[in-house]
């Protein structure tokens, strides 16, 4: 007997409305998957099978399909809408960031499927722009528990966050992830249900847990688990709004934009960073303001707005010159602001195809970062420096920079460092054929490192 397949009319209609050909949609799905650390072989035949009901997409592919269609249409397309109901956001209510933070941490510890298949979405980047902080704050204040939380409790959370952030820079995002998320779920987030002796302590507590959530997101980002990272950043933003709806919230908006820019998905980033600047200006110190401006510059460069990018670069440099107070702990996690500004200026100039300028800024960044404390930053900066040298046809110097990067990456559990290593292989293959000194040896080391 012939098996009858029911076509997925919702998916068929969504694809037709998007104007995608099957081949173009398959290519877009592969791109979204790659951003989330997964290599797919999806082709137009797969799209046809899914639409005609011959097969159903498995794993995270329904989310990749929804995201590809969202980007094409400029609106949020869900898996339910395309007939592929999935685990889009099976967390506690998004109106309760304390419960959500605990659920995220617990899901990490238990390796729950929904967090494992979570995908980064460009629509998720805009979350802060429509967030109703006042309504959430009223809800949280109405749910006060019996346990009294004091400044010592907050200090312990900060101490643990600082220790694991330092280890993260030396050993990579894979080091201590489960410990960090277990602490978030079982100890830090529950503190926010307690009673506080005053508003100051309450704000400090929410700020400390927001920083811990940011660390969990950063570790996932370093491991290439972008969907999980985005969810931690979103809840970190919600918690930061309770701590400081101006400066700290602006910083977490920057975190969401920074992730999207790293994935070369600049959609909504200009609006998001402009929103962060609107919130933060007049409430942040010069160092933190410089970091907001430099992210603004990257967002402009990513969408081809060269004059606006140049203006934002100047604003970042001007803000760095201000000496108007201590830099808060939430922005200090990025390291010295001058080093971060130099590094991101280099990335901005890369997007503007200014390779000599990129080189100068990478070299400046290397002098502003402690090489022991920020080992991963040095490794990635040397890798980027090698790329800028290669773009200027300076093969010998590029190989030297990449060799240093590889030396520094030894022992790290970091997807970002692996991707940096993998990205130099095409250039190395060319250098090998040209018999550039050191190319064959470095190519062999790269191959061994990626095994």
Phi, psi and omega per residue, in radians:
X1 nan 2.373 -3.124
X2 -1.340 2.286 3.108
X3 -1.326 2.297 -3.140
X4 -1.685 2.245 -3.131
X5 -1.814 2.318 3.079
X6 -1.563 2.118 -3.136
X7 -1.180 2.636 3.074
X8 -1.557 1.572 -3.047
X9 -1.195 -0.511 3.121
X10 -1.149 -0.771 3.121
X11 -1.161 -0.736 3.133
X12 -1.017 -0.801 -3.100
X13 -1.186 -0.664 3.140
X14 -1.146 -0.706 3.131
X15 -1.166 -0.745 3.125
X16 -1.080 -0.738 -3.123
X17 -1.163 -0.521 -3.119
X18 -1.300 -0.389 -3.078
X19 1.433 0.075 3.115
X20 -1.240 2.433 2.823
X21 -1.377 2.832 3.129
X22 -1.059 -0.685 -3.123
X23 -1.153 -0.755 -3.139
X24 -1.167 -0.677 3.109
X25 -1.147 -0.717 3.106
X26 -1.056 -0.712 3.107
X27 -1.118 -0.713 3.122
X28 -1.144 -0.674 3.106
X29 -1.118 -0.732 3.117
X30 -1.087 -0.664 -3.141
X31 -1.137 -0.802 3.120
X32 -1.085 -0.733 3.125
X33 -1.068 -0.745 3.141
X34 -1.070 -0.673 3.100
X35 -1.080 -0.480 -3.108
X36 -1.768 0.346 3.011
X37 1.378 0.352 -3.095
X38 -2.205 2.308 3.119
X39 -1.734 2.075 3.123
X40 -1.970 2.746 3.066
X41 -1.945 0.444 -3.083
X42 -0.978 2.288 3.100
X43 -2.242 -3.124 -3.086
X44 -1.128 -0.469 3.107
X45 -1.143 -0.642 3.097
X46 -1.094 -0.760 3.132
X47 -1.041 -0.772 3.134
X48 -1.066 -0.753 -3.137
X49 -1.119 -0.701 -3.124
X50 -1.192 -0.681 -3.134
X51 -1.230 -0.667 -3.093
X52 -1.494 -0.022 3.077
X53 1.377 0.212 3.112
X54 -1.192 -0.688 3.092
X55 -2.483 2.890 3.020
X56 -2.000 2.457 3.075
X57 -1.141 2.521 -3.066
X58 -1.956 3.019 3.064
X59 1.022 -2.283 -3.100
X60 -1.591 0.036 -3.051
X61 -1.050 -0.676 3.074
X62 -0.980 -0.677 3.114
X63 -1.212 -0.634 3.102
X64 -1.126 -0.708 3.094
X65 -1.069 -0.833 -3.138
X66 -1.073 -0.696 3.141
X67 -1.184 -0.736 3.123
X68 -1.062 -0.727 3.129
X69 -1.233 -0.588 3.090
X70 -1.080 -0.783 -3.116
X71 -1.136 -0.639 -3.113
X72 -1.226 -0.694 -3.031
X73 -1.626 -0.257 -3.141
X74 1.338 0.326 3.082
X75 -2.491 2.949 -3.102
X76 -1.370 2.057 3.048
X77 -1.896 2.164 -3.098
X78 -1.721 2.853 3.088
X79 -1.137 -0.568 3.093
X80 -1.107 -0.719 -3.103
X81 -1.086 -0.562 -3.116
X82 -1.742 0.350 3.036
X83 1.268 0.383 -3.126
X84 -2.250 1.033 -3.070
X85 -0.894 2.211 -3.078
X86 -2.502 -2.928 -3.089
X87 -1.569 1.224 -3.088
X88 -1.167 -0.787 -3.101
X89 -2.789 1.127 -3.057
X90 -1.420 0.947 3.116
X91 -1.773 3.090 2.938
X92 -1.067 2.964 -3.098
X93 -0.874 2.312 3.105
X94 -1.099 -0.265 3.108
X95 -1.339 -0.169 -3.107
X96 -2.138 1.494 -3.080
X97 -1.132 -0.421 3.108
X98 -1.165 -0.820 3.096
X99 -1.135 -0.678 -3.141
X100 -1.118 -0.739 3.111
X101 -1.051 -0.758 3.121
X102 -1.139 -0.718 3.141
X103 -1.139 -0.709 3.104
X104 -1.072 -0.840 -3.135
X105 -1.071 -0.744 -3.141
X106 -1.153 -0.673 3.120
X107 -1.097 -0.650 3.090
X108 -1.110 -0.817 -3.110
X109 -1.090 -0.731 -3.092
X110 -1.508 -0.030 -3.105
X111 0.908 0.845 -3.123
X112 -1.131 2.576 -3.047
X113 -1.117 -0.675 -3.022
X114 -1.103 -0.613 3.124
X115 -1.334 -0.597 3.135
X116 -1.115 -0.565 -3.091
X117 -1.739 0.056 3.138
X118 -1.047 2.380 -3.120
X119 -2.028 2.508 3.013
X120 -1.132 2.403 3.101
X121 -2.272 2.488 3.092
X122 -1.200 -0.536 3.076
X123 -1.102 -0.618 3.131
X124 -1.099 -0.405 3.126
X125 -1.105 -0.541 -3.052
X126 -1.476 -0.027 -3.035
X127 -0.836 -0.803 -3.114
X128 -1.100 -0.457 -3.051
X129 -1.209 -0.398 3.129
X130 -2.015 0.251 -3.036
X131 -1.416 2.310 3.126
X132 -1.682 1.544 -3.089
X133 -1.126 -0.703 -3.065
X134 -1.083 -0.754 -3.128
X135 -1.121 -0.744 3.131
X136 -1.145 -0.697 -3.134
X137 -1.090 -0.714 3.101
X138 -1.072 -0.710 3.133
X139 -1.106 -0.796 -3.094
X140 -1.165 -0.682 -3.123
X141 -1.210 -0.407 3.128
X142 -1.428 -0.120 -3.076
X143 -1.995 0.880 -3.102
X144 -1.448 2.301 3.131
X145 -1.545 -2.893 -3.072
X146 -1.680 -0.468 -3.073
X147 -1.211 2.304 3.126
X148 -1.561 2.253 -3.098
X149 -1.926 2.205 -3.121
X150 -2.013 -3.072 -3.094
X151 -1.123 -0.543 3.119
X152 -1.124 -0.691 3.103
X153 -1.067 -0.744 3.133
X154 -1.134 -0.733 -3.114
X155 -1.074 -0.637 3.129
X156 -1.146 -0.750 3.104
X157 -1.032 -0.787 -3.140
X158 -1.119 -0.709 -3.125
X159 -1.087 -0.783 -3.135
X160 -1.154 -0.716 3.110
X161 -1.068 -0.785 -3.131
X162 -1.086 -0.740 -3.120
X163 -1.120 -0.764 -3.109
X164 -1.315 -0.491 3.053
X165 -1.165 -0.696 3.116
X166 -1.117 -0.748 3.119
X167 -1.144 -0.633 3.138
X168 -1.045 -0.716 -3.119
X169 -1.163 -0.508 -3.104
X170 -1.613 -0.565 -2.990
X171 -2.020 -0.161 3.101
X172 1.710 2.884 -3.051
X173 -1.120 -0.420 -3.125
X174 -1.278 -0.263 -3.107
X175 -1.430 2.024 3.037
X176 1.377 0.232 -3.097
X177 -1.057 -0.836 -3.113
X178 -1.107 -0.652 3.119
X179 -1.125 -0.777 3.137
X180 -1.080 -0.815 -3.065
X181 -1.270 -0.559 3.061
X182 -1.141 -0.720 3.119
X183 -1.138 -0.688 3.094
X184 -1.060 -0.814 -3.060
X185 -1.252 -0.758 -2.947
X186 -1.629 -0.413 -3.044
X187 -2.171 -0.965 -2.987
X188 -1.198 -0.950 -3.119
X189 -1.045 -0.757 3.109
X190 -1.035 -0.456 3.093
X191 -1.007 -0.560 -3.066
X192 -1.269 -0.100 3.045
X193 -1.552 -0.091 -3.027
X194 -1.438 -3.023 3.081
X195 -1.780 2.476 -3.095
X196 -2.039 2.501 -3.124
X197 -1.214 -0.240 3.134
X198 -3.017 2.948 -3.107
X199 -1.100 -0.611 -3.130
X200 -1.069 -0.795 -3.134
X201 -1.174 -0.671 3.104
X202 -1.040 -0.815 3.133
X203 -1.099 -0.722 3.117
X204 -1.076 -0.714 -3.127
X205 -1.137 -0.813 3.124
X206 -1.116 -0.661 3.110
X207 -1.121 -0.715 -3.131
X208 -1.133 -0.743 -3.142
X209 -1.236 -0.581 3.062
X210 -1.070 -0.701 3.110
X211 -1.144 -0.660 3.104
X212 -1.162 -0.704 3.080
X213 -1.103 -0.684 3.079
X214 -1.056 -0.759 3.133
X215 -1.052 -0.760 3.111
X216 -1.063 -0.731 3.103
X217 -1.132 -0.729 3.141
X218 -1.093 -0.687 3.135
X219 -1.142 -0.720 3.080
X220 -1.123 -0.705 3.106
X221 -1.046 -0.732 -3.136
X222 -1.159 -0.462 3.124
X223 -1.570 0.006 3.138
X224 1.395 0.251 -3.140
X225 -1.722 1.318 -2.887
X226 -1.277 -0.561 3.097
X227 -1.118 -0.792 3.100
X228 -1.119 -0.740 3.124
X229 -1.009 -0.785 -3.102
X230 -1.085 -0.671 3.141
X231 -1.173 -0.681 3.065
X232 -1.150 -0.705 3.114
X233 -1.106 -0.678 -3.140
X234 -1.127 -0.801 3.139
X235 -1.231 -0.536 3.048
X236 -1.092 -0.668 3.089
X237 -1.111 -0.783 -3.130
X238 -1.071 -0.747 3.123
X239 -1.178 -0.656 3.126
X240 -1.107 -0.582 3.100
X241 -1.069 -0.575 3.099
X242 -1.277 -0.535 -3.124
X243 -1.403 -0.769 -3.066
X244 -2.882 1.710 -3.069
X245 -1.214 -0.062 3.113
X246 -1.785 -1.396 -2.986
X247 -1.216 -0.935 -3.063
X248 -1.166 -0.718 3.104
X249 -1.081 -0.689 3.095
X250 -1.062 -0.689 3.136
X251 -1.099 -0.709 -3.137
X252 -1.255 -0.498 3.004
X253 -1.122 -0.679 3.068
X254 -1.060 -0.702 -3.116
X255 -1.055 -0.754 3.122
X256 -1.136 -0.711 3.112
X257 -1.181 -0.717 -3.135
X258 -1.035 -0.754 3.118
X259 -1.069 -0.818 -3.128
X260 -1.077 -0.708 3.121
X261 -1.150 -0.652 3.103
X262 -1.096 -0.526 3.130
X263 -1.570 0.097 -3.123
X264 1.043 0.692 3.066
X265 -2.137 1.385 -3.011
X266 -1.379 0.017 -3.124
X267 -0.932 2.249 3.080
X268 1.279 -0.099 -3.039
X269 -1.171 -0.676 3.125
X270 -1.069 -0.818 3.133
X271 -1.077 -0.713 -3.098
X272 -1.148 -0.789 -3.119
X273 -1.233 -0.611 3.052
X274 -1.101 -0.646 3.052
X275 -1.122 -0.684 3.107
X276 -1.124 -0.734 3.119
X277 -1.149 -0.685 3.101
X278 -1.050 -0.730 3.117
X279 -1.223 -0.737 -2.917
X280 -1.507 -0.576 -3.052
X281 -1.043 2.269 -3.074
X282 1.585 -0.134 -3.130
X283 -2.144 -0.166 -3.103
X284 -2.013 2.735 3.061
X285 -1.293 2.969 -3.086
X286 -1.091 -0.664 -3.122
X287 -1.133 -0.791 3.132
X288 -1.180 -0.675 3.106
X289 -1.076 -0.680 3.113
X290 -1.046 -0.665 -3.136
X291 -1.216 -0.559 3.042
X292 -1.196 -0.766 -3.131
X293 -1.126 -0.665 -3.091
X294 -1.217 -0.551 3.048
X295 -1.215 -0.620 3.050
X296 -1.055 -0.758 3.124
X297 -1.071 -0.767 3.134
X298 -1.101 -0.698 -3.136
X299 -1.121 -0.753 3.105
X300 -1.112 -0.773 -3.138
X301 -1.086 -0.652 -3.098
X302 -1.146 -0.446 3.114
X303 -1.829 0.223 3.024
X304 1.422 0.267 3.122
X305 -1.581 1.358 -3.006
X306 -1.095 -0.845 -3.133
X307 -1.068 -0.692 3.136
X308 -1.204 -0.621 3.087
X309 -1.103 -0.767 3.137
X310 -1.089 -0.695 3.135
X311 -1.139 -0.708 3.125
X312 -1.165 -0.598 3.066
X313 -1.068 -0.755 3.121
X314 -1.132 -0.662 3.107
X315 -1.112 -0.652 3.111
X316 -1.137 -0.774 3.138
X317 -1.125 -0.690 3.118
X318 -1.119 -0.751 -3.122
X319 -1.124 -0.605 3.124
X320 -1.056 -0.514 -3.081
X321 -1.324 -0.261 -3.123
X322 -1.296 2.432 3.073
X323 -2.150 1.435 -2.965
X324 -2.253 0.621 3.055
X325 2.263 2.908 -3.108
X326 -1.226 2.587 3.083
X327 -1.416 2.288 -3.099
X328 -1.209 2.769 -3.067
X329 -1.098 -0.571 -3.075
X330 -1.163 -0.527 3.094
X331 -1.657 -0.280 3.061
X332 -1.202 -0.328 -3.139
X333 -1.071 -0.377 3.122
X334 -1.387 -0.083 -3.110
X335 1.573 -2.988 -3.133
X336 -0.971 2.243 -3.077
X337 -1.052 -0.632 -3.125
X338 -1.092 -0.661 3.115
X339 -1.193 -0.733 3.128
X340 -1.141 -0.716 3.122
X341 -1.089 -0.770 3.110
X342 -1.072 -0.788 -3.117
X343 -1.082 -0.766 -3.107
X344 -1.380 -0.418 2.969
X345 -1.110 -0.710 3.099
X346 -1.055 -0.746 -3.140
X347 -1.172 -0.638 3.081
X348 -1.103 -0.771 -3.132
X349 -1.194 -0.512 3.043
X350 -1.069 -0.803 3.119
X351 -1.109 -0.447 3.124
X352 -1.620 0.113 3.099
X353 1.080 0.530 3.060
X354 -1.731 1.444 -3.031
X355 -1.235 -0.688 3.055
X356 -1.083 -0.728 3.099
X357 -1.124 -0.667 3.084
X358 -1.039 -0.811 3.141
X359 -1.017 -0.835 -3.122
X360 -1.038 -0.714 -3.116
X361 -1.244 -0.652 3.074
X362 -1.108 -0.724 3.132
X363 -1.145 -0.660 3.092
X364 -1.129 -0.709 3.134
X365 -1.075 -0.701 -3.118
X366 -1.084 -0.532 3.139
X367 -1.401 -0.228 -3.054
X368 -1.819 -0.031 3.126
X369 -1.991 2.339 3.018
X370 -1.156 2.094 -3.018
X371 -1.197 -0.420 3.115
X372 -1.476 -0.820 -3.090
X373 -1.204 -0.612 -3.096
X374 -2.071 1.039 -3.069
X375 -1.107 -0.771 -3.117
X376 -1.133 -0.707 3.107
X377 -1.040 -0.772 3.115
X378 -1.086 -0.726 -3.140
X379 -1.063 -0.867 -3.110
X380 -1.176 -0.592 3.123
X381 -1.204 -0.709 3.073
X382 -1.097 -0.667 3.102
X383 -1.102 -0.782 3.114
X384 -1.151 -0.665 3.096
X385 -1.064 -0.742 3.085
X386 -1.028 -0.692 3.113
X387 -1.089 -0.751 -3.120
X388 -1.184 -0.591 3.087
X389 -1.210 -0.705 3.104
X390 -1.096 -0.660 3.127
X391 -1.134 -0.348 3.109
X392 -1.751 0.238 3.106
X393 1.077 0.633 3.106
X394 -1.946 1.288 -2.963
X395 -1.072 -0.816 -3.099
X396 -1.021 -0.778 -3.129
X397 -1.204 -0.638 3.111
X398 -1.087 -0.779 3.134
X399 -1.092 -0.675 3.116
X400 -1.116 -0.749 3.140
X401 -1.157 -0.749 3.132
X402 -1.151 -0.618 3.110
X403 -1.112 -0.753 3.088
X404 -1.078 -0.734 3.117
X405 -1.032 -0.785 -3.115
X406 -1.133 -0.673 3.091
X407 -1.046 -0.763 -3.090
X408 -1.257 -0.479 -3.102
X409 -1.369 -0.191 -3.095
X410 -1.007 2.207 3.088
X411 1.555 -0.043 -3.122
X412 -1.525 2.516 3.012
X413 -1.839 1.546 -3.000
X414 -2.629 2.143 3.092
X415 -1.218 -0.554 3.140
X416 -1.122 -0.689 3.119
X417 -1.211 -0.648 3.100
X418 -1.086 -0.743 3.134
X419 -1.149 -0.645 3.106
X420 -1.117 -0.691 3.109
X421 -1.150 -0.825 -3.093
X422 -1.089 -0.576 -3.046
X423 -1.184 -0.346 -3.094
X424 -1.550 -0.097 -3.059
X425 -1.056 -0.764 3.133
X426 -1.044 -0.746 3.131
X427 -1.144 -0.689 3.125
X428 -1.120 -0.673 3.114
X429 -1.063 -0.710 3.092
X430 -1.118 -0.777 -3.130
X431 -1.119 -0.614 3.094
X432 -1.086 -0.790 -3.131
X433 -1.101 -0.546 3.120
X434 -1.508 -0.020 3.123
X435 1.040 0.717 3.052
X436 -1.200 2.278 -3.114
X437 -0.973 2.306 3.096
X438 1.551 -0.231 -3.068
X439 -1.169 -0.775 -3.106
X440 -1.118 -0.735 -3.135
X441 -1.137 -0.768 -3.134
X442 -1.175 -0.657 3.111
X443 -1.067 -0.702 3.108
X444 -1.133 -0.744 3.129
X445 -1.121 -0.699 3.126
X446 -1.102 -0.774 3.137
X447 -1.050 -0.747 -3.137
X448 -1.172 -0.657 -3.107
X449 -1.196 -0.457 -3.083
X450 -1.649 0.009 3.132
X451 -1.156 nan nan
